[in-house]
Amino acid sequence: SKIIQMLFEGVLRFNTQAKSAISKGDVEKRTYWINRSSAIFAELISTLDFNQGDISHYLNGLYAFQMQELALANMNNDPEKLDSINIVVKGLLDAWREVSDVAQ
């Protein structure tokens, strides 16, 4: 759905804002934006339908891992972690767009 796509786009936007905050040494804003990204992953986990089989379990693990990575990025002031999360999210977004295009 369009909502999932918007959630992925939100993570990319928020992580970019968090990286900007890291470069400015703004701890408060870094934490704010990383928490927003983390909340999106929590929301994505809550929408998984485990009756859909292996993919839901895979995504659950992937999203949970991204949340751990966000926590580490925040604790360690680590923009590279945010970059690696964004690579994963861009992959998910591309895959989601392909599936959505096929479905229409």
mmCIF file of the C-alpha atoms, coordinates in Angstrom:
data_MODEL
# 
_entry.id   MODEL 
# 
loop_
_atom_site.group_PDB 
_atom_site.id 
_atom_site.type_symbol 
_atom_site.label_atom_id 
_atom_site.label_alt_id 
_atom_site.label_comp_id 
_atom_site.label_asym_id 
_atom_site.label_entity_id 
_atom_site.label_seq_id 
_atom_site.pdbx_PDB_ins_code 
_atom_site.Cartn_x 
_atom_site.Cartn_y 
_atom_site.Cartn_z 
_atom_site.occupancy 
_atom_site.B_iso_or_equiv 
_atom_site.pdbx_formal_charge 
_atom_site.auth_seq_id 
_atom_site.auth_comp_id 
_atom_site.auth_asym_id 
_atom_site.auth_atom_id 
_atom_site.pdbx_PDB_model_num 
ATOM 1   C CA . SER A 1 1   ? 0.000  0.000   0.000   1.00 0.00 ? 1   SER A CA 1 
ATOM 2   C CA . LYS A 1 2   ? 0.932  3.641   -0.378  1.00 0.00 ? 2   LYS A CA 1 
ATOM 3   C CA . ILE A 1 3   ? 1.193  3.959   3.422   1.00 0.00 ? 3   ILE A CA 1 
ATOM 4   C CA . ILE A 1 4   ? 4.056  1.436   3.642   1.00 0.00 ? 4   ILE A CA 1 
ATOM 5   C CA . GLN A 1 5   ? 5.888  3.319   0.894   1.00 0.00 ? 5   GLN A CA 1 
ATOM 6   C CA . MET A 1 6   ? 5.403  6.577   2.801   1.00 0.00 ? 6   MET A CA 1 
ATOM 7   C CA . LEU A 1 7   ? 6.726  4.974   5.994   1.00 0.00 ? 7   LEU A CA 1 
ATOM 8   C CA . PHE A 1 8   ? 9.904  3.832   4.217   1.00 0.00 ? 8   PHE A CA 1 
ATOM 9   C CA . GLU A 1 9   ? 10.306 7.314   2.714   1.00 0.00 ? 9   GLU A CA 1 
ATOM 10  C CA . GLY A 1 10  ? 9.851  8.760   6.203   1.00 0.00 ? 10  GLY A CA 1 
ATOM 11  C CA . VAL A 1 11  ? 12.741 6.687   7.571   1.00 0.00 ? 11  VAL A CA 1 
ATOM 12  C CA . LEU A 1 12  ? 14.987 7.933   4.759   1.00 0.00 ? 12  LEU A CA 1 
ATOM 13  C CA . ARG A 1 13  ? 13.981 11.544  5.470   1.00 0.00 ? 13  ARG A CA 1 
ATOM 14  C CA . PHE A 1 14  ? 14.343 11.253  9.244   1.00 0.00 ? 14  PHE A CA 1 
ATOM 15  C CA . ASN A 1 15  ? 17.731 9.529   8.998   1.00 0.00 ? 15  ASN A CA 1 
ATOM 16  C CA . THR A 1 16  ? 18.955 12.302  6.700   1.00 0.00 ? 16  THR A CA 1 
ATOM 17  C CA . GLN A 1 17  ? 17.828 14.851  9.306   1.00 0.00 ? 17  GLN A CA 1 
ATOM 18  C CA . ALA A 1 18  ? 19.580 12.826  12.035  1.00 0.00 ? 18  ALA A CA 1 
ATOM 19  C CA . LYS A 1 19  ? 22.821 12.818  10.000  1.00 0.00 ? 19  LYS A CA 1 
ATOM 20  C CA . SER A 1 20  ? 22.563 16.575  9.623   1.00 0.00 ? 20  SER A CA 1 
ATOM 21  C CA . ALA A 1 21  ? 22.103 16.904  13.401  1.00 0.00 ? 21  ALA A CA 1 
ATOM 22  C CA . ILE A 1 22  ? 25.174 14.701  13.991  1.00 0.00 ? 22  ILE A CA 1 
ATOM 23  C CA . SER A 1 23  ? 27.255 16.933  11.716  1.00 0.00 ? 23  SER A CA 1 
ATOM 24  C CA . LYS A 1 24  ? 26.110 19.982  13.712  1.00 0.00 ? 24  LYS A CA 1 
ATOM 25  C CA . GLY A 1 25  ? 26.714 18.295  17.064  1.00 0.00 ? 25  GLY A CA 1 
ATOM 26  C CA . ASP A 1 26  ? 23.019 18.649  17.955  1.00 0.00 ? 26  ASP A CA 1 
ATOM 27  C CA . VAL A 1 27  ? 22.354 15.714  20.285  1.00 0.00 ? 27  VAL A CA 1 
ATOM 28  C CA . GLU A 1 28  ? 18.740 16.670  20.960  1.00 0.00 ? 28  GLU A CA 1 
ATOM 29  C CA . LYS A 1 29  ? 17.770 16.783  17.275  1.00 0.00 ? 29  LYS A CA 1 
ATOM 30  C CA . ARG A 1 30  ? 19.778 13.627  16.492  1.00 0.00 ? 30  ARG A CA 1 
ATOM 31  C CA . THR A 1 31  ? 17.838 11.766  19.169  1.00 0.00 ? 31  THR A CA 1 
ATOM 32  C CA . TYR A 1 32  ? 14.527 13.236  18.013  1.00 0.00 ? 32  TYR A CA 1 
ATOM 33  C CA . TRP A 1 33  ? 14.965 12.142  14.365  1.00 0.00 ? 33  TRP A CA 1 
ATOM 34  C CA . ILE A 1 34  ? 16.360 8.711   15.231  1.00 0.00 ? 34  ILE A CA 1 
ATOM 35  C CA . ASN A 1 35  ? 13.410 8.143   17.577  1.00 0.00 ? 35  ASN A CA 1 
ATOM 36  C CA . ARG A 1 36  ? 11.040 9.055   14.737  1.00 0.00 ? 36  ARG A CA 1 
ATOM 37  C CA . SER A 1 37  ? 12.711 6.469   12.463  1.00 0.00 ? 37  SER A CA 1 
ATOM 38  C CA . SER A 1 38  ? 12.579 3.895   15.222  1.00 0.00 ? 38  SER A CA 1 
ATOM 39  C CA . ALA A 1 39  ? 8.858  4.554   15.733  1.00 0.00 ? 39  ALA A CA 1 
ATOM 40  C CA . ILE A 1 40  ? 8.270  3.828   12.043  1.00 0.00 ? 40  ILE A CA 1 
ATOM 41  C CA . PHE A 1 41  ? 9.989  0.451   12.326  1.00 0.00 ? 41  PHE A CA 1 
ATOM 42  C CA . ALA A 1 42  ? 7.858  -0.295  15.410  1.00 0.00 ? 42  ALA A CA 1 
ATOM 43  C CA . GLU A 1 43  ? 4.773  0.603   13.377  1.00 0.00 ? 43  GLU A CA 1 
ATOM 44  C CA . LEU A 1 44  ? 5.925  -1.601  10.470  1.00 0.00 ? 44  LEU A CA 1 
ATOM 45  C CA . ILE A 1 45  ? 6.404  -4.521  12.884  1.00 0.00 ? 45  ILE A CA 1 
ATOM 46  C CA . SER A 1 46  ? 2.932  -3.999  14.345  1.00 0.00 ? 46  SER A CA 1 
ATOM 47  C CA . THR A 1 47  ? 1.334  -4.250  10.874  1.00 0.00 ? 47  THR A CA 1 
ATOM 48  C CA . LEU A 1 48  ? 2.963  -7.587  9.926   1.00 0.00 ? 48  LEU A CA 1 
ATOM 49  C CA . ASP A 1 49  ? 0.554  -10.463 9.305   1.00 0.00 ? 49  ASP A CA 1 
ATOM 50  C CA . PHE A 1 50  ? 2.296  -13.621 10.474  1.00 0.00 ? 50  PHE A CA 1 
ATOM 51  C CA . ASN A 1 51  ? -0.293 -15.727 8.638   1.00 0.00 ? 51  ASN A CA 1 
ATOM 52  C CA . GLN A 1 52  ? 1.488  -14.632 5.454   1.00 0.00 ? 52  GLN A CA 1 
ATOM 53  C CA . GLY A 1 53  ? 4.334  -17.041 6.153   1.00 0.00 ? 53  GLY A CA 1 
ATOM 54  C CA . ASP A 1 54  ? 8.102  -16.679 6.082   1.00 0.00 ? 54  ASP A CA 1 
ATOM 55  C CA . ILE A 1 55  ? 8.247  -13.168 4.638   1.00 0.00 ? 55  ILE A CA 1 
ATOM 56  C CA . SER A 1 56  ? 6.538  -11.695 7.709   1.00 0.00 ? 56  SER A CA 1 
ATOM 57  C CA . HIS A 1 57  ? 9.012  -13.417 10.028  1.00 0.00 ? 57  HIS A CA 1 
ATOM 58  C CA . TYR A 1 58  ? 11.914 -12.260 7.871   1.00 0.00 ? 58  TYR A CA 1 
ATOM 59  C CA . LEU A 1 59  ? 10.672 -8.657  7.879   1.00 0.00 ? 59  LEU A CA 1 
ATOM 60  C CA . ASN A 1 60  ? 10.060 -8.787  11.636  1.00 0.00 ? 60  ASN A CA 1 
ATOM 61  C CA . GLY A 1 61  ? 13.714 -9.704  12.170  1.00 0.00 ? 61  GLY A CA 1 
ATOM 62  C CA . LEU A 1 62  ? 14.931 -7.153  9.634   1.00 0.00 ? 62  LEU A CA 1 
ATOM 63  C CA . TYR A 1 63  ? 12.901 -4.312  11.146  1.00 0.00 ? 63  TYR A CA 1 
ATOM 64  C CA . ALA A 1 64  ? 13.940 -5.246  14.691  1.00 0.00 ? 64  ALA A CA 1 
ATOM 65  C CA . PHE A 1 65  ? 17.595 -5.271  13.599  1.00 0.00 ? 65  PHE A CA 1 
ATOM 66  C CA . GLN A 1 66  ? 17.197 -1.804  12.028  1.00 0.00 ? 66  GLN A CA 1 
ATOM 67  C CA . MET A 1 67  ? 15.809 -0.553  15.359  1.00 0.00 ? 67  MET A CA 1 
ATOM 68  C CA . GLN A 1 68  ? 18.898 -1.923  17.142  1.00 0.00 ? 68  GLN A CA 1 
ATOM 69  C CA . GLU A 1 69  ? 21.120 -0.243  14.570  1.00 0.00 ? 69  GLU A CA 1 
ATOM 70  C CA . LEU A 1 70  ? 19.280 3.065   15.098  1.00 0.00 ? 70  LEU A CA 1 
ATOM 71  C CA . ALA A 1 71  ? 19.863 2.787   18.846  1.00 0.00 ? 71  ALA A CA 1 
ATOM 72  C CA . LEU A 1 72  ? 23.589 2.202   18.220  1.00 0.00 ? 72  LEU A CA 1 
ATOM 73  C CA . ALA A 1 73  ? 23.734 5.110   15.747  1.00 0.00 ? 73  ALA A CA 1 
ATOM 74  C CA . ASN A 1 74  ? 22.217 7.314   18.430  1.00 0.00 ? 74  ASN A CA 1 
ATOM 75  C CA . MET A 1 75  ? 24.451 6.084   21.267  1.00 0.00 ? 75  MET A CA 1 
ATOM 76  C CA . ASN A 1 76  ? 27.645 6.263   19.201  1.00 0.00 ? 76  ASN A CA 1 
ATOM 77  C CA . ASN A 1 77  ? 26.811 9.384   17.175  1.00 0.00 ? 77  ASN A CA 1 
ATOM 78  C CA . ASP A 1 78  ? 27.404 7.257   14.059  1.00 0.00 ? 78  ASP A CA 1 
ATOM 79  C CA . PRO A 1 79  ? 26.311 8.625   10.663  1.00 0.00 ? 79  PRO A CA 1 
ATOM 80  C CA . GLU A 1 80  ? 27.688 5.531   8.853   1.00 0.00 ? 80  GLU A CA 1 
ATOM 81  C CA . LYS A 1 81  ? 25.127 3.358   10.652  1.00 0.00 ? 81  LYS A CA 1 
ATOM 82  C CA . LEU A 1 82  ? 22.406 5.665   9.376   1.00 0.00 ? 82  LEU A CA 1 
ATOM 83  C CA . ASP A 1 83  ? 23.803 5.274   5.845   1.00 0.00 ? 83  ASP A CA 1 
ATOM 84  C CA . SER A 1 84  ? 23.702 1.477   6.091   1.00 0.00 ? 84  SER A CA 1 
ATOM 85  C CA . ILE A 1 85  ? 20.115 1.576   7.423   1.00 0.00 ? 85  ILE A CA 1 
ATOM 86  C CA . ASN A 1 86  ? 19.159 3.832   4.502   1.00 0.00 ? 86  ASN A CA 1 
ATOM 87  C CA . ILE A 1 87  ? 20.648 1.336   2.026   1.00 0.00 ? 87  ILE A CA 1 
ATOM 88  C CA . VAL A 1 88  ? 18.425 -1.398  3.496   1.00 0.00 ? 88  VAL A CA 1 
ATOM 89  C CA . VAL A 1 89  ? 15.363 0.873   3.472   1.00 0.00 ? 89  VAL A CA 1 
ATOM 90  C CA . LYS A 1 90  ? 16.003 1.968   -0.145  1.00 0.00 ? 90  LYS A CA 1 
ATOM 91  C CA . GLY A 1 91  ? 16.111 -1.723  -1.095  1.00 0.00 ? 91  GLY A CA 1 
ATOM 92  C CA . LEU A 1 92  ? 12.821 -2.344  0.711   1.00 0.00 ? 92  LEU A CA 1 
ATOM 93  C CA . LEU A 1 93  ? 11.262 0.727   -0.905  1.00 0.00 ? 93  LEU A CA 1 
ATOM 94  C CA . ASP A 1 94  ? 12.351 -0.357  -4.416  1.00 0.00 ? 94  ASP A CA 1 
ATOM 95  C CA . ALA A 1 95  ? 11.026 -3.881  -3.828  1.00 0.00 ? 95  ALA A CA 1 
ATOM 96  C CA . TRP A 1 96  ? 7.756  -2.505  -2.444  1.00 0.00 ? 96  TRP A CA 1 
ATOM 97  C CA . ARG A 1 97  ? 7.315  -0.212  -5.465  1.00 0.00 ? 97  ARG A CA 1 
ATOM 98  C CA . GLU A 1 98  ? 7.896  -3.148  -7.845  1.00 0.00 ? 98  GLU A CA 1 
ATOM 99  C CA . VAL A 1 99  ? 5.348  -5.323  -6.036  1.00 0.00 ? 99  VAL A CA 1 
ATOM 100 C CA . SER A 1 100 ? 2.850  -2.444  -5.962  1.00 0.00 ? 100 SER A CA 1 
ATOM 101 C CA . ASP A 1 101 ? 3.293  -1.779  -9.697  1.00 0.00 ? 101 ASP A CA 1 
ATOM 102 C CA . VAL A 1 102 ? 2.729  -5.451  -10.511 1.00 0.00 ? 102 VAL A CA 1 
ATOM 103 C CA . ALA A 1 103 ? -0.365 -5.561  -8.295  1.00 0.00 ? 103 ALA A CA 1 
ATOM 104 C CA . GLN A 1 104 ? -2.050 -2.686  -10.139 1.00 0.00 ? 104 GLN A CA 1 
# 
